[in-house]
Amino acid sequence: MNIWKLYFLMNCCNLLMIICKDMVYYMYRIIRDIITLFAKKIKNLKKRAIIISQNPSLHLGSDCVFQNIEYIHFGEGVVLGDGSNLLCTDEYKGAKLASNPNLYIGDSFHCTRNLTIQCAGKIEIGNNVLVASDVFIIDYNHGVLPIKDNYLDNNLDISKGITICDGVWIGNNVVILGGVSIGKKSIIGAGSVVTSDIPEYSIAVGNPAHVIKRYNQETMAWIKICDEKMWGINDSKIDK
């Protein structure tokens, strides 16, 4: 066998070894990821079974995720759509928070899909609340001190909580931040970011969300804020 054939065979063998090595590595990663995903699915199915057993009137869509279910409380007839995530946090960077979170969802709550709630303090949602798709609710952030290398290095800044009163309707892609209250029967328009309190019987839109209409009991109609001022309608005439 001449030297060039030998050289060619040696290079082929080396190339084959590299390919085999890479194939083994990628197969290992695929198998590892499948096992990890399967383990997460099993763990979440166990949580799902526990929640349903404790709340027999609860209706859960597919692929719902729960974190620290002991801090999550449901009323009767709650409906959680597909892909909803209820995530309660009781520690940060390995240290326990000063107090445990408390997430309460009232009777006849209904969300369409992809609701995410992140709770490290207190979030209370009343009865008959309607939530559209892709809504995000969070009662904390990572702190805003710029002296740290990364904002993640700050302690959690936990708000005074979030209260969503009875009969509220929250539109698609709404973000609700910590420390706010949304009053009874109010409507939050799609895409709004709620950063401050919204009074009852109001329609609020925008970023940040602001009230554009109030409901008047005498006329049984939603009245624009500018019209409300023009006609001299005061808060005492707003339905309570």
Phi, psi and omega per residue, in radians:
M1 nan 2.220 -3.086
N2 -1.357 2.909 -2.987
I3 -1.142 -0.526 -3.134
W4 -1.235 -0.654 3.066
K5 -1.135 -0.716 3.117
L6 -1.102 -0.764 3.120
Y7 -1.068 -0.741 3.130
F8 -1.102 -0.782 3.133
L9 -1.110 -0.699 3.122
M10 -1.106 -0.725 3.110
N11 -1.162 -0.668 3.081
C12 -1.094 -0.746 3.126
C13 -1.109 -0.739 3.111
N14 -1.096 -0.765 3.121
L15 -1.096 -0.733 3.118
L16 -1.097 -0.686 3.113
M17 -1.128 -0.727 3.119
I18 -1.112 -0.768 3.137
I19 -1.086 -0.770 3.141
C20 -1.109 -0.719 3.123
K21 -1.077 -0.792 3.113
D22 -1.120 -0.701 3.130
M23 -1.104 -0.735 3.118
V24 -1.088 -0.754 -3.131
Y25 -1.100 -0.825 -3.118
Y26 -1.198 -0.611 3.047
M27 -1.107 -0.717 3.089
Y28 -1.049 -0.790 -3.139
R29 -1.117 -0.718 3.138
I30 -1.116 -0.795 3.139
I31 -1.125 -0.745 3.116
R32 -1.052 -0.788 -3.128
D33 -1.143 -0.663 3.110
I34 -1.127 -0.769 3.131
I35 -1.113 -0.747 3.127
T36 -1.090 -0.791 3.124
L37 -1.100 -0.745 3.134
F38 -1.103 -0.729 3.131
A39 -1.104 -0.715 3.111
K40 -1.124 -0.710 3.123
K41 -1.077 -0.784 3.139
I42 -1.088 -0.769 -3.130
K43 -1.091 -0.741 -3.122
N44 -1.243 -0.571 3.070
L45 -1.129 -0.642 3.089
K46 -1.126 -0.769 3.105
K47 -1.077 -0.747 3.136
R48 -1.039 -0.773 -3.137
A49 -1.108 -0.712 3.122
I50 -1.108 -0.810 -3.113
I51 -1.094 -0.764 -3.134
I52 -1.154 -0.678 3.128
S53 -1.127 -0.579 3.141
Q54 -1.467 -0.359 -3.099
N55 -2.345 1.338 -3.028
P56 -1.080 -0.369 3.132
S57 -1.570 0.027 -3.133
L58 -1.363 2.316 3.103
H59 -1.939 2.048 -3.091
L60 -1.922 2.342 3.004
G61 -1.370 -3.031 -3.131
S62 -1.422 2.721 3.032
D63 1.019 0.595 3.026
C64 -1.416 2.478 -3.095
V65 -2.120 2.385 -3.135
F66 -2.235 2.481 3.085
Q67 -2.251 2.210 -3.117
N68 0.972 1.144 -3.031
I69 -1.135 -0.287 3.140
E70 -1.166 -0.278 -3.137
Y71 -1.762 0.083 -3.099
I72 -1.873 2.248 -3.082
H73 -2.255 2.364 -3.094
F74 -2.066 2.535 2.939
G75 -1.456 -2.816 -3.124
E76 -1.546 2.525 3.012
G77 1.177 0.542 3.128
V78 -1.362 2.390 3.085
V79 -2.090 2.091 3.058
L80 -1.932 2.091 -3.102
G81 -1.292 3.046 -3.112
D82 -0.964 2.478 3.025
G83 1.242 0.352 3.124
S84 -1.386 2.512 -3.107
N85 -2.225 2.027 3.069
L86 -1.948 1.875 -2.948
L87 -2.124 1.866 3.090
C88 -1.739 2.366 -3.090
T89 -2.028 2.186 3.095
D90 -2.060 0.100 3.065
E91 -2.647 2.792 3.099
Y92 -2.525 2.213 -3.091
K93 0.934 0.706 3.054
G94 1.450 -0.051 -3.136
A95 -1.912 2.394 3.118
K96 -1.182 2.481 3.052
L97 -1.272 2.822 -3.071
A98 -1.068 -0.587 3.108
S99 -2.474 2.766 -3.118
N100 -1.384 2.598 3.096
P101 -1.254 2.821 3.103
N102 -2.534 1.954 3.114
L103 -1.979 2.061 3.132
Y104 -2.125 2.267 3.103
I105 -2.085 2.151 -2.998
G106 -1.375 -3.103 -3.097
D107 -1.082 2.560 3.020
S108 0.966 0.528 3.006
F109 -1.237 2.464 -3.137
H110 -2.471 2.132 3.025
C111 -2.135 2.547 -3.037
T112 -1.311 -1.075 3.128
R113 -2.941 2.770 2.995
N114 0.993 0.659 2.996
L115 -1.363 2.341 3.019
T116 -2.155 2.172 3.039
I117 -2.137 2.155 3.071
Q118 -2.020 2.084 -2.988
C119 -2.224 2.136 3.016
A120 -2.085 -0.155 3.133
G121 -2.140 -1.820 -3.130
K122 -2.442 2.188 3.031
I123 -2.214 2.135 -3.123
E124 -2.139 2.122 3.140
I125 -2.003 2.230 -3.041
G126 -1.341 -2.901 -3.121
N127 -1.449 2.660 3.022
N128 1.012 0.617 3.094
V129 -1.525 2.340 3.141
L130 -1.943 2.218 -3.102
V131 -2.202 2.214 3.120
A132 -1.428 -2.868 -3.010
S133 -1.371 2.631 2.938
D134 1.036 0.740 3.099
V135 -1.627 2.451 -3.115
F136 -2.166 2.187 -3.117
I137 -2.222 2.194 -3.119
I138 -2.525 2.387 -3.095
D139 -1.880 0.297 3.125
Y140 -2.659 2.918 2.945
N141 -2.506 -3.060 -3.028
H142 -1.568 0.174 -3.100
G143 1.467 2.689 -3.001
V144 -2.094 0.236 3.109
L145 -1.161 2.137 -3.093
P146 -1.479 0.040 -3.073
I147 -1.406 -0.223 3.100
K148 -1.447 2.716 3.090
D149 -1.090 -0.657 -3.117
N150 -2.398 2.442 3.141
Y151 -1.056 -0.403 3.074
L152 -1.121 -0.355 -3.126
D153 -1.342 -0.246 3.060
N154 -1.237 2.717 2.974
N155 -1.195 2.701 3.083
L156 -1.104 2.392 3.052
D157 -1.764 1.717 -3.062
I158 -1.617 2.229 -3.070
S159 -1.350 3.112 3.092
K160 -1.264 -0.117 3.088
G161 2.070 3.100 3.121
I162 -2.280 2.327 3.068
T163 -2.168 2.165 3.052
I164 -2.039 1.951 -2.979
C165 -1.382 3.062 -3.060
D166 -0.999 2.464 2.961
G167 1.299 0.203 -3.141
V168 -1.274 2.565 3.056
W169 -2.098 2.135 -3.113
I170 -1.972 2.154 -3.062
G171 -1.371 3.107 -3.121
N172 -1.022 2.499 2.972
N173 1.032 0.499 3.073
V174 -1.411 2.502 3.020
V175 -2.013 2.237 3.109
I176 -2.062 2.068 -3.082
L177 -1.700 2.939 -3.015
G178 -1.151 2.702 3.044
G179 1.422 0.342 -3.095
V180 -2.083 2.781 3.040
S181 -2.257 2.357 3.079
I182 -1.980 2.077 -2.998
G183 -1.266 2.886 -3.092
K184 -0.896 2.343 3.016
K185 1.109 0.254 3.108
S186 -1.370 2.790 3.141
I187 -2.141 2.267 3.083
I188 -1.885 2.066 -3.060
G189 -1.189 2.705 -3.096
A190 -0.963 2.405 3.076
G191 1.377 0.067 -3.100
S192 -1.333 2.724 3.038
V193 -2.108 1.964 -3.065
V194 -1.581 1.984 -3.110
T195 -2.046 -0.132 3.130
S196 -2.549 2.977 -3.058
D197 -1.080 2.483 3.045
I198 -2.022 2.145 -3.112
P199 -1.195 2.885 -3.126
E200 -1.177 2.732 3.112
Y201 0.912 0.826 3.135
S202 -2.232 2.711 2.937
I203 -1.945 2.169 -3.109
A204 -2.166 2.446 3.139
V205 -2.461 2.873 2.948
G206 1.747 3.113 3.105
N207 -2.305 1.819 -0.027
P208 -1.305 2.708 -3.097
A209 -1.114 2.352 3.096
H210 -2.386 2.660 -3.061
V211 -1.334 2.270 3.092
I212 -2.011 -0.342 3.136
K213 -2.514 2.667 3.001
R214 -2.266 2.650 -3.130
Y215 -1.591 2.275 3.129
N216 -1.866 2.149 -3.067
Q217 -1.226 -0.591 -3.088
E218 -1.172 -0.748 -3.123
T219 -1.633 -0.179 -3.092
M220 0.913 0.839 -3.112
A221 -2.561 2.705 3.018
W222 -1.419 2.248 -3.060
I223 -2.041 2.295 3.089
K224 -1.066 2.587 -3.110
I225 -1.025 -0.717 -3.140
C226 -1.109 -0.673 3.111
D227 -1.202 -0.645 -3.138
E228 -1.051 -0.761 3.120
K229 -1.202 -0.680 -3.107
M230 -1.115 -0.701 -3.065
W231 -1.550 -0.037 3.097
G232 1.248 0.520 3.117
I233 -1.478 2.193 -3.112
N234 -1.863 3.058 -3.061
D235 -1.083 -0.429 -3.119
S236 -1.160 -0.337 3.137
K237 -1.681 -0.025 3.075
I238 -1.395 2.361 -3.104
D239 -1.016 2.268 3.123
K240 -1.736 nan nan
